[in-house]
């Protein structure tokens, strides 16, 4: 019996050595400070409030304890950084995310608080927060890994009163070991605030953080490529890293923990999934109450190659005999609610709508037919089927993840089923 126990112990030890992520996900303490400043007196920005909220949600799903601050002044920012430092000493991974205005003065970067009364360049050092302060706090904590993400330098609202004409942020010359610093754009350049809910940089970052199995460096490489493509080369993000360890925002262990947490019963007796269904009700409410088609005539309203659009809101693919809804659900939606949306869809009076497979979605892809979606990304498919963003859920699942298809870059990622940002549902049915 004793020899059997020893063998089991040795097997488990070897498994841990060859699969360190399982141990890391179980024991690693992750701390994040997320700041989003939008409502400046000069140079108001639209998206940092949304960016910081969405980043906070994503980081919590990745196992971070998050300190979230929005529209904060100088004193509040300094206090938050100090509290961040206290928490960091209890953790293994520290992450600082900032969205808002920032400027560089004489090679140093400064984050601009709300209400900062900056009349000339010399005011910045006293009325803004020096990024070096954040770096010092993270360095002093002695974490295994530090990550700094700056979605800043969207422009300089004080440029006219500054003596220097330097744009954007400066590259940090000295940083703690095992640190990654990511910039939303190239040194000395400005970043876009964006016309959608998020800035283009943060949107690309959130999308890639949700993909399981990508290391932090792989994520920022993909963000770089995605953003260059999305902005036609106008914005090129940078990152600098000196890492002696691997880090993953999203692993199977983290997904499992998130799903177990979502399944717990809350104090009212509901599962955590039920409130999500209520929140997403508007996404599929119309479909649930839609009446069957009663009009005796359905007319053709458009044709694009093998695709034929009809007046009842359906599009027939004559090559595959699949019938598609002429538009997606129009809002962010998680996989479970996407499945419900499609099941209850009643376009054309049909009752057998469903989520498509990845292969069926891939059959819609047409590189020669790009159009811009409302979320800012391009989708490559017939314009008879209108997508509001480039990602669509697919029906296949694996463990706690579900399949999807990206109509911008022909990617087939598995995504946590609870994730919803920028992912849509497009119903399909078979006419065979």
C-alpha positions in Angstrom: 0.0 0.0 0.0 2.8 2.4 0.9 4.7 1.7 -2.3 1.5 2.4 -4.3 1.1 5.8 -2.5 4.7 6.6 -3.3 4.1 5.8 -7.0 1.0 8.1 -7.1 3.0 10.9 -5.5 5.8 10.6 -8.0 3.3 10.5 -10.9 1.6 13.7 -9.6 4.9 15.4 -9.1 6.1 14.6 -12.6 2.7 15.8 -14.0 3.2 19.1 -12.2 6.7 19.5 -13.5 5.7 18.9 -17.1 2.4 20.8 -16.8 3.3 23.9 -14.7 0.3 25.8 -15.8 -2.0 23.7 -13.7 -0.1 24.6 -10.6 0.3 28.2 -11.6 -3.4 28.7 -12.2 -4.2 27.2 -8.9 -1.8 29.1 -6.7 -0.9 32.3 -8.6 -2.2 35.6 -7.1 -3.0 38.3 -9.6 -3.5 41.9 -8.8 -4.5 44.7 -11.2 -5.1 48.4 -11.1 -7.3 49.7 -13.9 -7.9 53.4 -14.5 -10.0 55.0 -17.2 -10.3 58.8 -17.5 -12.7 60.3 -20.0 -14.4 63.5 -18.8 -11.6 66.0 -19.1 -12.3 69.7 -19.2 -10.0 69.9 -22.2 -10.0 67.1 -24.7 -12.9 65.0 -23.5 -12.5 61.3 -24.6 -15.4 59.0 -25.4 -14.1 55.5 -24.7 -11.7 55.2 -21.7 -14.6 54.7 -19.2 -15.9 51.8 -21.4 -12.4 50.5 -21.9 -11.6 50.4 -18.2 -14.9 48.7 -17.4 -14.5 46.1 -20.0 -10.9 45.5 -19.2 -11.9 45.0 -15.5 -14.4 42.4 -16.4 -11.9 40.6 -18.6 -9.2 40.6 -15.9 -11.6 39.3 -13.3 -12.4 36.4 -15.6 -8.7 35.8 -15.8 -8.4 35.5 -12.1 -7.3 39.0 -11.2 -8.2 40.9 -8.1 -9.1 44.3 -9.7 -9.0 47.8 -8.3 -11.1 49.8 -10.8 -11.0 53.6 -10.9 -12.8 55.8 -13.4 -12.6 59.6 -13.9 -10.2 60.2 -11.0 -8.3 63.3 -10.0 -4.7 63.6 -9.0 -5.1 62.7 -5.3 -7.3 59.7 -6.1 -4.9 58.4 -8.7 -2.0 58.6 -6.2 -4.1 56.9 -3.5 -5.1 54.1 -5.9 -1.4 53.5 -6.9 -0.4 53.4 -3.2 -3.2 50.9 -2.5 -2.2 48.9 -5.6 1.4 48.7 -4.1 0.1 47.4 -0.8 -1.9 44.7 -2.6 1.0 43.8 -4.9 3.2 42.7 -2.1 0.6 39.9 -1.5 0.6 38.7 -5.1 2.7 37.1 -7.8 1.5 39.0 -10.9 0.9 42.8 -11.1 -0.9 44.5 -13.9 -1.5 48.2 -14.5 -3.9 49.4 -17.2 -4.5 53.0 -18.1 -6.8 54.6 -20.6 -6.9 58.4 -21.0 -4.7 61.3 -21.8 -1.0 61.1 -21.3 2.0 63.2 -22.4 5.8 63.0 -22.4 8.0 65.8 -21.0 11.8 65.5 -21.4 11.6 61.8 -22.0 9.3 61.0 -19.0 5.6 60.0 -19.4 2.9 61.5 -17.3 -0.7 60.3 -16.9 -3.3 63.2 -16.9 -5.8 63.1 -14.0 -9.3 64.5 -14.3 -9.5 68.2 -13.3 -5.8 68.8 -13.9 -5.3 72.6 -14.4 -2.4 72.5 -16.9 -1.7 75.9 -18.4 1.8 75.3 -19.5 4.4 72.5 -19.9 5.9 73.1 -16.5 2.6 72.3 -14.8 2.7 68.7 -15.9 5.3 67.5 -13.4 3.3 68.7 -10.5 -0.3 68.2 -11.6 -0.1 64.8 -13.4 1.1 61.4 -12.3 4.6 60.3 -13.4 4.5 56.8 -14.9 7.8 56.2 -13.1 5.9 56.2 -9.8 3.9 53.3 -11.0 7.0 51.5 -12.2 8.7 52.1 -8.8 5.7 50.7 -6.9 5.6 47.6 -9.1 9.4 47.1 -8.8 9.4 47.5 -5.0 6.6 44.8 -4.7 9.0 42.2 -6.0 6.4 40.3 -8.1 7.3 37.5 -10.4 5.8 39.4 -13.3 4.7 43.0 -14.0 2.5 44.1 -16.9 1.9 47.8 -17.8 -0.6 48.6 -20.5 -1.0 52.2 -21.7 -3.9 52.9 -24.1 -3.0 56.6 -23.9 -1.7 59.5 -26.0 -5.0 59.7 -27.9 -3.9 63.3 -28.4 -2.4 66.1 -26.3 -5.1 68.7 -25.5 -2.4 71.0 -24.1 -0.1 70.9 -27.1 -0.6 74.6 -28.1 0.7 75.8 -24.7 3.7 73.4 -24.7 7.2 74.6 -25.8 8.1 71.2 -27.2 6.3 69.6 -30.2 6.9 66.0 -29.1 3.9 63.8 -29.7 2.8 60.5 -28.0 4.7 58.8 -25.2 8.4 58.1 -24.7 9.9 54.6 -24.4 10.6 53.7 -20.8 14.4 53.6 -20.4 14.5 51.5 -17.2 11.9 49.1 -15.8 11.8 46.3 -13.2 13.0 42.8 -14.3 10.3 40.4 -15.6 8.3 43.4 -16.9 6.2 43.9 -20.1 5.2 47.4 -21.1 2.7 47.7 -23.9 1.9 51.0 -25.7 -1.2 51.5 -27.8 0.8 53.1 -30.6 4.4 53.7 -31.7 6.8 56.0 -29.8 6.0 59.6 -30.5 2.7 58.9 -32.2 -0.9 59.3 -31.1 -3.6 56.6 -30.7 -7.2 56.6 -31.9 -10.0 56.9 -29.4 -12.3 55.0 -31.8 -16.0 55.4 -32.8 -17.3 52.3 -31.2 -17.6 51.3 -27.6 -13.9 50.7 -27.2 -10.7 52.2 -28.6 -9.4 50.1 -31.4 -6.4 49.0 -29.3 -8.4 47.9 -26.3 -10.9 46.2 -28.5 -8.1 44.1 -30.1 -6.6 43.4 -26.7 -9.9 42.2 -25.2 -10.5 40.0 -28.2 -7.1 38.3 -28.0 -7.1 38.0 -24.2 -10.2 35.8 -24.5 -8.5 33.3 -26.7 -7.3 30.3 -24.6 -3.7 29.1 -24.7 -2.0 32.3 -25.9 1.0 33.5 -23.9 1.1 37.2 -23.0 3.7 37.9 -25.7 1.7 36.0 -28.3 -1.3 38.1 -27.4 0.5 41.4 -27.9 1.9 40.2 -31.2 -1.6 39.4 -32.4 -2.9 42.7 -31.1 -0.2 44.5 -33.1 -1.2 42.7 -36.3 -4.9 43.1 -35.8 -4.6 46.8 -35.1 -2.4 47.5 -38.1 -5.0 45.7 -40.3 -8.0 47.4 -38.7 -6.5 50.9 -39.0 -4.9 50.4 -42.4 -1.4 50.9 -40.9 -2.2 54.2 -39.2 -1.7 52.9 -35.7 1.1 50.4 -34.8 1.2 49.3 -31.1 4.5 48.5 -29.4 5.5 46.4 -26.5 8.8 45.9 -24.7 9.4 42.8 -22.6 12.1 41.1 -20.6 10.4 38.0 -19.3 11.9 35.0 -17.6 8.5 33.4 -17.1 5.5 32.5 -19.3 2.1 34.0 -18.5 -1.4 33.2 -19.8 -4.5 35.3 -19.3 -6.7 32.3 -20.4 -6.0 28.7 -19.7 -8.3 25.6 -19.3 -7.8 25.8 -15.6 -8.9 29.4 -15.5 -11.9 28.6 -17.7 -12.9 25.7 -15.4 -12.7 28.0 -12.3 -14.8 30.7 -14.0 -17.5 28.2 -15.0 -17.6 26.6 -11.5 -18.0 30.0 -10.0 -20.8 30.9 -12.5 -22.7 27.7 -11.5 -22.8 28.5 -7.8 -26.1 29.2 -6.2 -26.5 32.8 -5.0 -28.5 34.0 -2.0 -31.7 34.3 -3.9 -31.6 30.7 -5.1 -30.8 31.6 -8.7 -27.7 30.4 -10.4 -25.3 33.0 -11.7 -26.4 32.1 -15.2 -30.0 33.2 -14.7 -29.2 36.9 -14.2 -27.1 36.7 -17.4 -30.1 35.5 -19.2 -32.1 38.4 -17.9 -29.4 40.9 -18.9 -29.3 39.4 -22.4 -33.1 39.3 -22.8 -33.2 42.3 -25.1 -30.9 40.4 -27.4 -33.4 37.8 -28.3 -36.8 39.0 -26.9 -38.0 40.1 -30.3 -37.2 36.7 -31.8 -39.1 34.9 -29.0 -42.3 36.8 -29.6 -42.1 36.9 -33.4 -45.1 35.6 -35.3 -44.9 33.1 -38.1 -44.9 34.6 -41.6 -48.5 35.1 -42.7 -47.9 37.0 -46.0 -48.8 34.8 -49.0 -46.1 36.3 -51.1 -42.3 36.5 -50.4 -40.4 38.4 -53.0 -36.7 38.4 -54.0 -35.1 41.7 -53.1 -31.4 41.0 -53.9 -29.0 38.6 -55.5 -25.2 38.2 -55.1 -23.7 35.2 -56.9 -25.1 32.1 -55.2 -26.9 34.2 -52.5 -30.5 35.3 -52.8 -32.1 37.7 -50.4 -35.9 37.7 -49.7 -38.4 40.2 -48.3 -39.0 38.0 -45.2 -35.4 38.7 -43.9 -33.8 35.5 -45.1 -30.9 34.8 -47.4 -30.6 31.5 -49.3 -27.2 30.1 -50.2 -28.1 28.1 -53.3 -24.7 26.4 -53.3 -25.3 24.7 -49.9 -29.1 24.9 -49.5 -28.6 26.8 -46.2 -30.9 29.6 -45.3 -29.4 32.5 -43.2 -30.9 35.3 -41.3 -30.2 38.5 -43.2 -28.5 40.1 -40.1 -27.0 39.0 -36.7 -28.6 39.7 -33.3 -26.9 43.1 -33.2 -25.5 43.0 -29.7 -22.7 41.4 -27.6 -23.9 38.0 -26.5 -22.4 34.9 -24.8 -22.6 31.5 -26.3 -25.5 30.2 -24.3 -27.7 33.2 -25.1 -26.6 33.0 -28.7 -27.9 29.4 -28.8 -31.2 30.5 -27.3 -31.5 33.4 -29.6 -31.1 31.2 -32.7 -33.4 28.5 -31.3 -36.2 31.1 -30.8 -35.6 33.0 -34.0 -38.7 33.0 -36.2 -37.5 34.7 -39.4 -39.6 33.8 -42.4 -42.0 32.0 -40.1 -39.6 29.0 -39.8 -39.1 27.3 -36.4 -36.0 25.2 -37.0 -33.3 27.9 -36.8 -30.1 27.0 -35.0 -26.5 28.1 -34.3 -24.3 27.4 -37.4 -21.2 25.1 -37.3 -17.7 26.5 -37.9 -17.6 24.9 -41.3 -20.9 26.5 -42.3 -19.6 29.9 -41.2 -16.4 29.4 -43.1 -18.5 28.7 -46.2 -19.7 32.3 -46.0 -16.2 33.8 -46.0 -15.3 35.6 -49.2 -12.0 37.6 -49.1 -13.0 39.6 -52.2 -16.1 41.1 -50.5 -15.1 43.1 -47.4 -17.4 45.6 -45.7 -17.0 47.6 -42.5 -19.1 46.6 -39.6 -20.5 49.0 -37.0 -17.9 47.8 -34.4 -15.1 49.0 -36.7 -13.8 45.7 -38.1 -14.2 44.5 -41.6 -16.2 41.4 -42.4 -15.5 39.4 -45.6 -18.8 38.0 -46.9 -21.8 38.9 -49.1 -23.4 42.2 -48.1 -26.8 40.5 -48.3 -25.9 39.2 -44.8 -25.1 42.2 -42.5 -22.9 41.6 -39.5 -22.5 44.3 -36.8 -19.1 42.8 -35.7 -16.6 40.3 -37.2 -16.9 37.4 -34.7 -19.8 34.9 -34.8 -20.5 32.0 -32.4 -20.5 28.5 -33.7 -22.2 25.4 -32.3 -19.2 23.2 -31.5 -18.0 23.1 -27.9 -15.0 21.7 -26.1 -14.9 21.6 -22.3 -15.9 25.1 -21.2 -15.2 26.8 -24.5 -17.2 27.2 -27.6 -16.2 27.6 -31.3 -16.3 30.9 -33.2 -15.3 32.3 -36.6 -13.6 35.6 -37.3 -14.7 37.1 -40.6 -11.9 39.7 -40.5 -8.9 37.4 -40.3 -10.2 33.9 -41.0 -9.5 32.6 -37.5 -11.3 29.7 -35.7 -10.7 30.4 -32.0 -12.2 28.5 -29.1 -13.6 31.1 -26.6 -14.9 30.9 -23.0 -18.7 30.4 -23.4 -19.4 33.2 -20.9 -17.4 35.7 -23.0 -19.6 38.1 -25.0 -17.7 41.2 -26.2 -17.9 41.7 -30.0 -19.3 38.2 -30.6 -22.7 37.9 -32.3 -25.2 35.2 -33.2 -26.4 34.5 -36.8 -29.2 32.0 -37.1 -29.1 29.4 -39.9 -31.4 26.5 -41.0 -31.2 23.8 -43.6 -33.5 23.8 -46.6 -32.6 20.2 -47.6 
